[in-house]
């Protein structure tokens, strides 16, 4: 009879939920009392939960002597139920029926294509977030990461992009997996999961064969060895997997004999480049004045073939690019002055200046200028190169003013430079202040252009001058073209001819015996820099300039939008294609990024949400959500503010739009909104990635005026409500402010735009639940809350649900799908006394 009573009490989820709250309440009382009594706990009664645990142990001993198997199993069942009470919320189901996860795929592609220099930690956290929200089993999760790497590598354009992808796959992703291993408890299981992922990967023979062809090597072999080095796979697993792949490779299409035989495979080169980066960084630390010739030898070696791009990709993937750039900025700064130098030392200094300048420009164009700019420390002098790149270097989306003071230096320096370029047969090197020459060249070019326009100088003289500019030091030509690009933008159609002609003259190499060392290598980098700089202007002026290119497309992702088509059509078109395919490729990511820049966050988000709401097939809407979430990762913070702050409130408050929130698109939108909210909320305490810093940030003030919340700090009433002291009249009977939420008791900063938008959305949800009219919008709110519960982590205090007013709980419980004790436990903040009271009251009323 005892067991029957016990089983009856425990089999009700409601009772177990109340016990769950009671256990938390008791623990909280104990901590506050323990602190109150100066920490002496001897005279306190032991906690009831501890007593229950003791009784369970005793029960175990008694059970061993029970002869009746039926009673024994009944008692064991009760024991299991009691043990499950503290962890009631952490039970989640995984998705066993799915094998492809487009969000993971797209996230990895996005990072590999656009953010090789980004730190690994934010990527790891974002991937973990997706894994949790979509309940993805670990082996399939790891498999999806590798699949995305393979696809990214196979479809990457030849040249720099291909090297970036190789570095991402072989250097960065293993590091990401090492961090993921720390998240998953128990090392043994994670290596087992990685092994399992590779077992699945080996079944994708055509994909692996294609990767082998592209990399000209046994791709799997390189990857497995790298995983073994990082402790992600055991020796035995590696051997087993390699044997399996060897069998498959026998049937793979073989390249013709001799074809590609002498091309070294990129993975091998990248893995060798990584230790070289470390060595170069050490070399660069030495005193430059001691042996400049030795240093020049090292740098010259770096310029040959594709060495530079290999080293930069390896540095970027291992987080060393910033220090790499700093060292080159210091070297560049060191070589600007040459007081009392010999004729022998001058060319070496000129070359060190030139090579460091070209390398830094190349880094800025390939990986973004944020990599180069230092965290501004006040008082320190800003190095010449940093000043130059911020004010004088044309970049995508940055318009320069050709009349800016930075282009108008001291006139005496300009005059002497013009004289030097016009009169001497070649550039002087001794005691040349290169940074001054670089800053004066723009004004000098203007003088020379004017003289040419007015017939003072003939074309022959112009040729001689441009030969002088590019003949010894290529950086002068880069600085000259940087200004010409800004100048051409300001000219009318008929005035551009001579400026463009000048760019043409500077772009080609000089054919002369008299150039300095490594001239051809430097010219290759120079023309790639000039091509990037001129791309926009040449397109706008419909001009063509032939740059001596190394035979491959140096700007693969440039100018992707079809001409003369409205961008809205391009957006809906590309989204339809991506949805049809079921996954996003690198090219599409770049198109989405361009459209986001061009149309702005609201336009971008609003139009994609409209596309989602048109979708009527259930499986299509789910796929659309998975893809949209990953597309929104281009700038998740800003998209979330627009989606939760403008688009959703617009749909929920306008009754003419309610019909669009019906199932399936409504459920899908609710899911998407929760995913975006959770991702932004969990990452916004961190920093925006460099990719997102480039964009215009919405002003915090805008959000404060848009969403005028009551900005009172938690008043005395709230403090009373959250305290443990029981007053004569219980706190819940007092008129509870209808908008009071856990976030106010935790004193969350309400000046933060995201917190503000979330608080507002939950106020709106609360008012919809409490209103008399029901419709698709009430249904939408229910789906939104269900998705919140589904994605929540056990005990994650400070989640987005803390912005929900406490009064919403009793309203929600009235909705049939939400009226379960577990839901109440999941949506209330049980770390607060008031939260526990609200939850207990709601559960008791079920």
N, C-alpha and C positions, 0 to 999 in steps of 0.2 A: 504493500500500500504506500509506503514511504516513496519507493521509486516511482510509482505511478503519479503521485502528487508532484514529485520533482520534475518528472518528464513533462507533465501537463504545463507546469509553470514555465519551463525552459523552452518548450516547443513554440511558444508564442514569440515571434520576432519583436513584438511590441515590448514585452517584458525584458527581453535581452537588451533592447535599445535603452530602456530606462536604467537597467543595471550599468550599461556602458557609461551613461551620463553620471550616474551616482558614483562610479569609481573615479571619474575625473574630478567630480565635485569634492569627494573626500580627499583626494590627493592635493587639491588646491587648498582646502581648509588646513590640511596638515602643514603645508609649507608656510602658510601665513601664521599659523599658531606657533610653529617651531621658531619662526623669526621673532614673533612677539615675545616669547619667553626666553629670549637671550640664548636660544639654541639648545636649551636643556630639554631632552625629550623623555627622560626616564619615567616621569609620572604620567605619560600619556597612554591611553588605551591603544593597543595595536590596531592598525587599520582593519576594517571588516574584510576588505578584499584579501589582505594577507591571511586572515583567518580562513577565508574560503579556500585559498590555495593550500593551506596546511591540511584542511579537512580532505581536500582532493587527494593529497599524498596518502593520508591514513586510509581513505577509501580504497586506494590502490592495493594497500597491504591486505585489507580485509577481502578484497575481490579474489586475491590469489587463492584463498581457502574456500571460496564458494564452489559448491559442487554443481549447482543448478546452472546450466549453460545459458538458459533463457534470461535469468536474472542478471547473470554476468554481462551479457551483451547489452541489456537494458541500462545497466549502471555505466558501462563503458560509453554508451551513446550520450548519457547525461554529462559525463566527464568531458567528452569532446565538445559538447555544446557550451559548457562553462568556459573551457579554454578558448573558445572562438570569440568570446565577448569582447576582449580588448582589441581584437583585430577585425572587428565587424566590417570595417570600411575598405579593407585593402584587397578584397577579392575581385579580381578582374578577369574577364574572359579574353582570350586572344582570338585573332581571326584565323581559323585554320583553313578556310576555303579559298583564301586569296593567295596568289603567288607573286603578283606584280604590285609594286608600290610606287606609283608615278611621282608622289611628292618627294620621297627620298631621292629618286632618280634625278628629278629636276633640281633639287637643292644641291646635290653633288655637282651636277653640270654647271649650275650657276657659279658655284665657288671656283670650280676648275677654270671656267672661262673668264671670270671677271674679278676674282679676288684671291689670286695665288698668294699675294703678300699678307693676306689677313691672318690673324692669330688663330691657332687651332681651337682654343677653348670655346669661343662663341659658336663655332661650327659644331663642336661636340655637343654643346648644350642645345643647339637648335635641332640637331638630329635626334637627340634623346627625347626632346619635346614631341617630335613627330612620332617617334616610336611609341611613346606613352599614349598620345592622343588617338593614334590609330591601332593601338594594341598589336604591334607587329612582333611576331616571335623572332628572337635574336638571329637564328641561322638565316632566315629569309631577309632580315634587315641587313646583315653583313653581305649577303649575296647581292642585294640591290645596289649597295655601295660599289661593289666590284663591277657589276654590270654597267653602271653609269660611267665608271672610269674607262672601261673598255670602249664604250660607245663614244665617249668624249675624245679618246685618243684616236680611234679609227676615223672619225669624221673631222678631226682638227685639220685646218689648212696647213700646208707645208711651211716649214720655217720656224719662226719664233713660237708660234702657237703650238706647234707639235712638241717643241721642247718643253714649253710650259706644262702641257698635259702630261708629258713623261715624268717631269719632276713632281707634279701633283700626285700622280699615281704611285710612283715608287718611293718618294721621300715623305710627302705630307700625309697621305692616307694611312700608311702604317702607323705614323705618330697619332693620328686621330683614333685608330683602333686601340692603340695602347691606352689612351685616355678613356675610351669606352669600356675597356676591360676593368678599369678602376671603379666605374659606375656599377658594373654587374658584380654582384657579390659572389665570391668563390671563383678563383682563377681557373680551377680545373674545368668548370663548366664552360667558361668563355672560350678556352682553347678548343674544347669539344665543339662549341658552336661554330667557331671559325673553320674548323676542319669540315664540319657538316656543310657550311656555306660553299667551301671549295668542291666538295663532292657534287653539290648541285651545279656549280659553275662548270665542272668538267663535262656535264651533260650538254652544255651549250657549245658543241663542237664547232659549228660554222663561225660563231662569234670569235672563239679562240683562234681558229685558223686565220681569220681575217686580221686579228691583232698580230699574229705571228708574221703575216705578210707585211703589214704596215711597219712593224718595228724591225723587220729583217732578223728575227731571232726567235728563240723559244720563250715566248712571253711568260707562260706559266712558270717556267723554271726560275726566271729572275724574280717573279713575284713571291714564289714560295720561299726562296732563299732569304728574301728581305723579311718575310713574316717570321721565319725561323730565328733570324738575328734579333728581332724585336721581342722574342719570347711569345709570339702569338700562336705558334704551332710547334709540336714536338718533332724531334728528328724522325721518329717512326712514321708520323702522319705525313711528313714531307716526302719521305721515300715512297710511301704507299701511293700518294697522289701523283708523284712524278712517274711512277711505273705505269699508272693508268693512262696518263696523258701521252706517254711515249707510244703506247699501243695505238691511240687515236691518231697520233701525228704521222704514223706510217701511211695512213690512207689520205693524208692531207695533200692538196694540190702542191706539187713541188715547183719552185721557181726554176726557170731554165738555167742550165749550167753557165757559170760565168756572170749571169745577171746579178747585180747587187753584191757580187762576191766580195768586192773590196770596200763596200760601204760598212763602216762600223755601226753596230746597232745602237740606237739612242739610249735605251735603258742602261746599257753598260757604261756609256759615256757620262750619263747623268750621275750614276752611282760613283763614278770616279771623280766627277767634278766636285762632289760635296766635300771630301777632305781637302781638295785643292783650295776651295774657298777659305777654309780655316787657315791654311798656310799663307795665302795671299794677305789675309787680314793681319797675320803676325808680321809679315814683311813690311806692310804699310805702317806698322807701329814704330818701326825703327826711325832713327833720326835721318830725315831726308837729305840734310846737308852733307852727311858723311859719304855716301856713295850714290849720287844721283844716277851714274851710268848703270850701276847694277839694277836699280829700281826700274830704269827705262827698259832694260832687257826683259824684266818680268812683265811689264805692261805691254811691250811690243808683242811678246809671246801670246798675251791674252787677246790681242786683236786679230790674230790670224784665224782664217776659216770661220767656223761657227763657235770658237772657244768662248767668246764674250757672252753670247746668248746662252750657252750651256752653263757658264759660271753664274750668270745672273739668275737663270731659272732655278738652279740649285740653291742659290742664296735666298731667293724669294720663298721657295717652298720650305726652307728650314728656319725662316724668321731672321735671317742674317742680313737681309738686303739693306735695312736702315743703317746698320753700322758700316756696311760696305760703302754706302753712299757718303756717310759722314767722313770716312777716311779719305775718300776722293775729294771731298770739299776742302778738307784740311790741306791736302796735297796741292790742290788748285790755288788755295789762298797763299801757300808757301811760295809758289812759283810766280806770283804776280810781280814782285819787285826784284830787280837784279842790280844792286848797287855794287860798283867796283868788281865787275866780273870779267873774266878773260874771254877772248874770242872763242876759246874751246868750250867753255862752260855755257855760253849763251845758247847755242842750238839745243843742248840737252834740256835746259830750263824751258825753252820755247816748246819743245816736244812734250815735256811733262805737263806743262800748262794745257797744251792742245789736247793731248790724249785724255786728261782728266775731265776737261770741259766737254769733249764729245761724248765720253762715257756717261757723264751725268745727264746730258740732254737725252741720250738714248734711254737711260733708266727712266727718266721722267715721262718720256713718251710711251714707253712700253708698260710701265707699272704705275703711272700717275705721280704727279709732282708732290703729293703728300709724303711719299717715301723719303723725299730729299729734304723737305723743310724741317728744321729742328723745332722742338718745343720751345717757343720763344721765352728765353730767360731775359729778364729786364737788365739793362745795363751792358750786357755783353755786345760786342760789335758784331753786326751781321756780316758773314762772309760775302765776298763779291758775288759768288755764283748764286747764292740764295736771293740776293737783291735782284740780280739780273733775271732769274727765272720768274720771280713774282711780278716784276714790272714790265719786262721786255719780251718774254717768250710767248708766242701765240700758241694757244691750246684750244681744243674743242670747247665751244661755249664761252670762250674768254675773248672779249673784243678790246683791242688796245687802241689808245689814242696816240697817233703818230706825233702830235705836238706836245705830248706830255713832257714835263721838265726832265724826266729821266733820260729822254732822248736829246736833251739840249744841254750838254755839259759846257765846261769852260771853253770860250771861243778861241783862245790862243792855242789850246791843245788841238782843237779841231783844225785850225789853219795849218799847224805844223804837220798834222797827219795827212791833210790833203796834199800839201807840198811833197811830203815823203812818197805818197802813192803816185803822184803825177810825175815827179822828176827823176826819182832813182830808178835804176834798172831792176832792182829787187828790194824786198823788204829788209830793213835793218833788224838785227836781233840783239846786239849788245846793249845792255842797260835799258831794254825796252820794257816799259810798264804795261804788261799785256791787258790788265783789267781796264786801264785808262783807254787803251786803244779800242777795246771792245765797246766801251761806253761812248767813245767819240765817233765811232764808225758811222752811226746813224746820221749824225749831223753832217759828217763828211760826205756821205752818199747824197744827201739832199743838195749840198753845194755842187757836187759833180753833176747830178741830174739837171740842176738849173743851168749849169754851164753848157751841158749837152743840148737841152731844150732851146737855149738861146744862141746856139751855133758857135759858142766860144770853143768848145772841144769837139773834135771830129770823132767818128766811131772808132778809128784806130787807137786814139788816146784812151777811149773807154775800155777797149779790149786790154790795153796795157795795164790800166788801173785794176780791172777785175782780175787779171792774171796775178798782179801783185798781191791783191787781197787774199786770193785762195792758194797762192803758190807755196807759201811756207807753212802758215798756220791756218788750218781749216776753220777754226772757231771764229776768225774774223768774218769769213764768208757767212757763217751761221748767223752771227749778230747782224750783219748787213741785210740778209734776207728777212730776218725777223722784223726789222723795221720796214723794209719794202712791202711786206705782206700787209702791215697795218696801214701803210701809205696808200697802197693800191685801192683798198676798200673805200677810201675817201674821194677817189677821183671819178670823174665822169667817163663815159664809154670811150670818148675820143682822146682822153688825156692819158690813157693807161699804157699806150704802146711802149714808150721808152722804159718805164719802170719794169714791165714784164720782160722786156728784152734784157734788162740788167739782171733780173733773176735768172734768165736762161744762161747768161754769160757766167754767172757765179756757180751754176749747178753742175757744169761739166768739169772733169778733172783737167789739170794742166799737163800738157805733154812736154816735159822738159827734163834735161839731165840734172838740172840744178836743184831738185827738191830735197827736202830733209828726209831722214829715215822713215820707214813705215808709211810712205805717202799713200800707196795704193790702198792699204788697210784703212787708213784714216778717211780716204775719200769715200770708201764704201759706207762707212758709218755716217759721214757728212751727208751723202745724198739721201740716205734713208731718213735722216733728221729733216732735211729740207723738204722731202716729199710729204712727210707728215704735216710740216708747217704750212705748206702751200695748198694742201688738198682743198680746204674750204674755198679759198680765194679763187683757185683755178676753176672750181666748179661754178662759182658765182659769176665769173667773168667768161665762162665757156672757153677757156684757154687750155692749150696742151703744152706741157713741157716734158721732154724725155729725160728722165733721171736714169743714170747708169745703174740699173738694178741688178742684184745678184741672181736674177733669173726666176725668182718666185714672187708671189703676191705679197708685198710688204705690208699692205693694209687690208687684210682680208675682211674685216667687219665694218669697213667704212662705206657710207653711202648705200645703205641697204633698202631704203624706202623707194618704191617705184615712183617715177616722176609723174606729176599732173594727176595724182589720185588723192581724193580727200582722205585725211588720216583716219577718220572714223571707219571708212570702208576697209582700210588696210588693217585696222585693229580687229574688226569683226571677222574679216577674212582669215587672218593668221590664227585667231582663236579657234575658228571652226576647223581649220586644218589640224591644229594641235589636238583638239578634242577628238577628231576622227581617228588620228594616229594613236592617241592614248598616252603620248609622252612628249616632252618638250625637248627640242634639240638646241645646240649652241647657237645656231643662226637665229632661230626664233627668239631666244633669250635676248640677243642683241637688238632684234627688231622691237621687242616689247620695251626694252630699256630706252631706245631712241624715242618711241612713242610717248613713254612716260615723261621724258625730258620735254618733249615738244608740246604735249597737250596739258601737262600738269597733273597733279595727283587726283584732284576731284574728277576731272574729265575721264581720266584713265579708269579709275575705280568705278565710277558711275556707269560707264558704257559696258564694262565687263560684267557688272552685276545685272544690267539689263539683259545681256546675253544669257546669263545663268537662269534668270527668271522666265525666259522663253522656253527653256528645255522642259519637255514633258515626260521623257522616259526615265524611269527611276535609276537604272544603272548608269545612264548618261549623266544624270545630275550629280551622282556621287563622284564619278570620274572628273566632272567639271570642277567640283569643289577641291579635289586633290590637286588638280592642275592649277586652279586659280590661287590656292594658298601659296604654291611654290612661285608663281609669277609675282604675287604680291611681296614675296621676300626681296624683290628688287629694292623696295623701300618700305618694309613692314610697319615701322612706327608711324609714318605719315599716312599710309593707306588705312591703318587701323583708326586713326583719329577721324579721317573722313568717313569711313564706313560706319563707325559707331556714333559719331557726333553729328553727321549730316544725313547720310543715306538711310540708315535704319529708322531714325526718328521721323524722317519724311514719309517713309512707307507706313509706319505704324500709326501716324496721326491723321493721315489723309484717307478717309473712308473710300474714296474712288479708286485707291490703289490696293485695297485689301485683297481683292480677288487674285492679285498676282502672288499672294503669299500662300496659296493653296498647296497641298502636297502634290507632287514631289518637289517642285522648286523651292517651296517655303522651308521644308525640312532642311534642304541643302544649304539655303542661305543661313539658317540658324546655326548649322554646323560650322560653316565658314566663319561666321561672325565670332563664335566661341573660340575657334582655333586661332584666329587673328588676335583676339583679345588676350588669350592666355599667352601666346608667344610674345606679344609686345609687352605684356605686363611682366613676364618673367625676365625679359632681356633689357627692359628700359632702365633698370638700375645700372646696367653695364653701359659701355660706350657705343655710339653708332659706329658702324664699320666705315673704313675710309671710303668705300664705294658710295656710302650714303651721305658723307659729309659734304660732297660737292654740291648737293642740291640746296635750293633755298629752303630755309627752315621757317615754318609758320611761327609767328610770334606768339609767345605765351599770352601776352595781353589780349590777342585776338580771341583766344579761347576763354579768357576770363570774362570778356564782355559778352561773348556769345552765350556762355552758360553761367548766368549770375546765380551761383549757389549762395546759401546763407553762410558767410565766411566766419561765423563765430567759432572760436576755439571751443572744445567741449566745455560746456558750462557746468555749474555746480550740479544741476539736475543730472547731467550725464554721468558725472563722477559718482553721484549717489546711486544711480542706476547700476553702475558697474561694480559697486563695492560689495563686500561680503556681509556687512552688518544687516541683519534683518530689522527693518523698522516695524513700528506697530502696524502700519498699513503696507502690504507687500508692494514692492516696486512695480510689478506688472499691472497693479490696479491704478497706479498713478497715470495721469494722462501721458502716455508715452508719445514723444514727438514722432509724428508719422514718418519722418525721414531719418530717424536715428539709426545708424548702422554701425557695424563692428569697426569699420574703417575710422569712424570718428573717435571711437574709444581707444583705438591704437594711435590716434593723432597722426594720420597719414597726411602728407603735405598736399593740400588742395590747390596749391598754385600750379601744380604739375598738370599740364594739359590732359595727359592720359587719365590720371585719377579723376579729373573733373568730368571728362566725357563718360567714364564708367559710372560715376556716381549719378550722373544725369540719366543715363540709360536705365539704371536700376530703379530710379524714381519713376520713370515712365512705365517700366514693366509693372511696378507696384500699383500705379494708378490704373493700368489696363486690367490687372487682375481684380482690383477692387470695384471696377465700374459695373454698371447694370447691363451694358450691352455686350454680347459675345459675338464672335465672328472669326474669320481666318486670322485676325491679328491676335486674338486670345490664344488660338491654337499655336500660332508662331511663338508666342512667349513661352508656352509650355514646352515646345521643342527646344527652345533656347536653353531653358532651365535643365531639361533632361540631358542635353549635350554637356552642360556644365558639370552635372553629376557624373556623367559617364567619363569625362576626361580628368576628373579630380584625382589627385594623389592622396593617399592616406596621410592625414595629419599635416597637409600643406597649409598651415595658417598663413594668412596674408595672400590668399588667392583672390581672384576677381570677385568672388562671392561676398567678400567682406564689405563690398559697397552696397549690398542689398539691404534695404531697411528691414529691421526685425519684424515689422508688422506684416511683411510679405509672406512670412513662413505660414501663418495661419490661413492666409488666402490661398496659397499654393496647395496646401493639404486638401483643400476642397476639390481640386482637380483630380478626377479619378486616377489618372495614370501616375500622379505624383503622391498619392496618399499611402505611402509606405514608411515605416519607421526608419528604414535605411536612408531614404531620401532626406528625411528631416535631419538625421545625424550628419549627412553629407553637406547640407546647405547652411547649417548654422555654425557659427564660430564657437566651438565648445571650450575654447581656452578662456572665454569670458564668463563670469558668473551670470550675467544677463543672458548670454547666448544659451547657457545650460538651462536657465529657467524657461526661456521661450521654447526650446526644444522639448523639454519635459512636458510643458503644457500642451504643445501641439501633438505629441505622441499620445498623451493621455486622452486627448479628444478624438483619436482615430476610431 
